[in-house]
Every structure is written in structure tokens, then in C-alpha cells.
Amino acid sequence: MARTKIVSPRPPLSLQVCSRQTTRRLNLPLLRQLVRRLLKEWPPRRGPSGTKESFRAGGSLGVYFIQAAEMTRLNEQFLGHAGSTDVITFDYAEGAEPGGRGGEIFISVDDAVASAPRFRGTWQSELARYLVHGMLHLRGYDDRRPAARREMKKEENRVLKALLRRLDWGKLERGKNVVSRK
């Protein structure tokens, strides 16, 4: 009699995308689609032990769009910095299942709205930039040193350029038609 090895299937990705702010009406289904696209298109990263780590299976990711007041509290409580910031990422790789990933990304919509004119862009494009920035932190990028910051910014710009070919940033506001470019 042949023996078969029973392999339990990995649980699917647990993804939560929610808005806890009132500054802008966000198109959460499109933002979920954007997060899933980023997860799908980026290959898994190598963990400290050399294993591939991915959010695609067995992982948990939370993306929260918040107001500046909540971001200020997070920034002061967890990073010891005064005031608001654009994005904070928490990487929970150590607590995830083997090969899985865990993390949370907090994005300040108020900061995106305030920064957009300074960079001659829209608040939606700033929001997308913050999302990509947070995802890059979960991929192992660091922006504490100047050389690492330049490398991260280069990858951020590359990813945003690729996304812009397929997505109209204006549709990130709820009430707009949800249509992705091919």
C-alpha cells in the first residue's frame, strides 16, 4: 500500500483595508485591488533564514487610512517622534507562520492632502506613493541612511510609474468609476 503525504493547505492571505478618517471619501474596493496587485506582482522576499516570505498565503496585512491626529499618536507612541507623518509600517515577520508574513501600514490622508500641492501632484497620487512606500518597508527596504533612502525612492518611483499606466489615481476617491487601465 502506497503512503501519501498529507499536506494541509496554507490559509489564504488575510487582508484588511479600511478607512478611519473623514478627510476624503476613499474608494476602498479599488485600494484593495491595488494592494492585491502589488502583492501579486512583487516576488516573495528572502527571510533571515533564507526561506521565502510572502503575504500571498498564510500572511496577514492591514492597511489603514487615518487622520493626522491618530497618526500623531502612533508616531509619538511607537517611534518617539513629535507630530504626524505620512506613513508608518509595522512588520510582524517574526510572528507569522513559516513562509508567511504579517504587517500593518498606517497612511495619513491628511498628510497626503497637505503634501500634494508641494509636490505638484494630487492627494490621490500621494496616497498611492505612501501605500507603495509602506509596502517597500515590508519588502525589507529601509530609508534611514541616505544611500538606502535613494535606493528605496528609485524603486518607489519605478513601481508608481508602472501602476500609473494601469490606474487613474483620480478613481481612488469614492464615487468615481472603478476602471483599471490595461
ROVEX-671713 format. One record per residue (C-alpha): residue in three letters; x, y negated, z. Coordinates in pm, whole numbers, padded with zeros to 5 digits, always signed. Each point is the difference from the previous one (the first is absolute). Example, Ala and Ser with C-alpha at 12.3 -4.5 7.8 and 13.67 -1.06 7.14 Angstrom:
residues 2
ALA+01230+00450+00780 SER+00137-00344-00066 
end
This chain:
residues 182
MET+00000+00000+00000 ALA+00142-00336-00101 ARG+00028-00270+00259 THR-00102-00349-00090 LYS+00119-00305+00180 ILE-00284-00223+00105 VAL+00087-00364-00031 SER-00240-00241+00158 PRO-00073-00296-00225 ARG+00128-00336+00110 PRO-00268-00241+00111 PRO-00064-00278-00249 LEU+00131-00351+00050 SER-00191-00194+00262 LEU-00029-00354-00138 GLN-00173-00288+00172 VAL-00022-00341-00169 CYS-00204-00258+00187 SER-00047-00371+00041 ARG-00010-00157+00347 GLN+00002-00358-00125 THR-00252-00255-00126 THR+00225-00225-00210 ARG-00070+00172-00335 ARG-00245+00261-00125 LEU+00224+00289-00098 ASN-00076+00268-00257 LEU+00084+00295+00225 PRO-00076+00273-00258 LEU+00249-00160-00240 LEU+00258-00042+00278 ARG-00042+00370+00089 GLN+00051+00084-00368 LEU+00313-00216-00004 VAL+00144+00173+00310 ARG-00075+00344-00146 ARG+00167-00099-00328 LEU+00312-00115+00185 LEU+00011+00325+00197 LYS-00048+00209-00312 GLU+00259-00176-00215 TRP+00281-00016+00255 PRO+00183+00329+00056 PRO+00034+00130+00355 ARG+00299-00134+00188 ARG+00260+00217+00169 GLY-00031+00013+00376 PRO+00293+00002+00243 SER+00015+00380-00012 GLY-00001+00004-00381 THR-00363+00112-00030 LYS-00232-00183-00234 GLU-00246-00221+00183 SER-00318-00113-00167 PHE-00330-00163+00085 ARG-00167+00204-00272 ALA-00072+00298+00225 GLY-00003+00036+00373 GLY+00057-00368+00056 SER-00193-00283+00149 LEU+00009-00360-00120 GLY-00192-00299+00130 VAL-00006-00333-00187 TYR-00164-00285+00191 PHE-00072-00348-00133 ILE-00009-00234+00298 GLN-00008-00367+00098 ALA+00299-00207+00114 ALA-00108+00011+00367 GLU+00013+00381+00010 MET+00328+00001-00194 THR+00148-00245+00252 ARG-00092+00235+00286 LEU+00155+00300-00181 ASN+00313-00196-00092 GLU+00053-00119+00357 GLN-00091+00331+00169 PHE+00196+00241-00220 LEU+00276-00208-00161 GLY+00051-00276+00258 HIS-00043-00273-00264 ALA-00213-00310+00045 GLY-00279-00079-00244 SER-00158+00182-00289 THR+00178+00180-00283 ASP-00113+00136-00335 VAL+00032+00377+00054 ILE+00100+00238+00279 THR+00062+00369-00065 PHE+00010+00278+00257 ASP+00163+00323-00119 TYR-00109+00309+00194 ALA+00213+00253-00190 GLU+00108+00176+00319 GLY-00358+00077+00108 ALA-00115+00134-00336 GLU-00031+00363-00104 PRO+00307+00153-00164 GLY+00023-00153-00346 GLY-00279-00245+00082 ARG+00014-00368+00086 GLY-00179-00238+00230 GLY-00016-00375-00001 GLU-00197-00320+00023 ILE+00025-00323-00197 PHE-00149-00322+00138 ILE-00042-00283-00254 SER-00092-00358+00088 VAL-00251-00132-00250 ASP+00037-00350+00151 ASP+00374+00006-00074 ALA-00067+00113-00359 VAL-00244-00287-00052 ALA+00242-00253+00156 SER+00308+00126-00191 ALA-00153+00031-00348 PRO+00028-00370-00099 ARG+00362-00016+00117 PHE+00089+00290-00236 ARG-00228-00131-00278 GLY-00215+00311+00012 THR-00336+00118+00122 TRP-00084+00131+00343 GLN-00089+00330-00168 SER+00347+00037-00151 GLU+00154-00083+00341 LEU-00224+00265+00159 ALA+00117+00257-00255 ARG+00364-00102+00065 TYR-00047+00050+00375 LEU-00154+00342-00060 VAL+00290+00108-00222 HIS+00246-00143+00255 GLY-00158+00204+00279 MET+00003+00314-00215 LEU+00370-00057-00075 HIS+00073-00011+00372 LEU-00170+00340+00028 ARG+00223+00121-00285 GLY+00307-00088+00209 TYR+00081-00348-00131 ASP+00129-00252+00251 ASP+00017-00378-00031 ARG+00207-00090+00306 ARG+00333-00042-00183 PRO+00041-00228-00305 ALA+00117+00277-00237 ALA-00282+00233+00107 ARG-00249-00288-00029 ARG+00110-00066-00360 GLU-00035+00370-00087 MET-00347+00012+00157 LYS-00112-00318-00179 LYS+00122+00141-00332 GLU-00206+00318+00048 GLU-00299-00202+00123 ASN+00008-00214-00317 ARG+00037+00310-00221 VAL-00301+00170+00156 LEU-00213-00316-00011 LYS+00083-00055-00367 ALA-00106+00357-00081 LEU-00322-00040+00199 LEU-00086-00331-00164 ARG-00013+00174-00338 ARG-00287+00214+00128 LEU-00178-00215+00257 ASP-00151-00347-00002 TRP+00088-00149+00341 GLY-00318-00209-00008 LYS-00205+00315+00046 LEU+00142+00051+00350 GLU-00272-00238+00118 ARG-00333+00174+00061 GLY-00271-00089-00243 LYS+00227+00019-00304 ASN-00038+00283-00250 VAL+00221+00296+00085 VAL+00186+00080-00319 SER+00352+00131-00026 ARG+00207-00067-00308 LYS+00157+00301-00168 
end
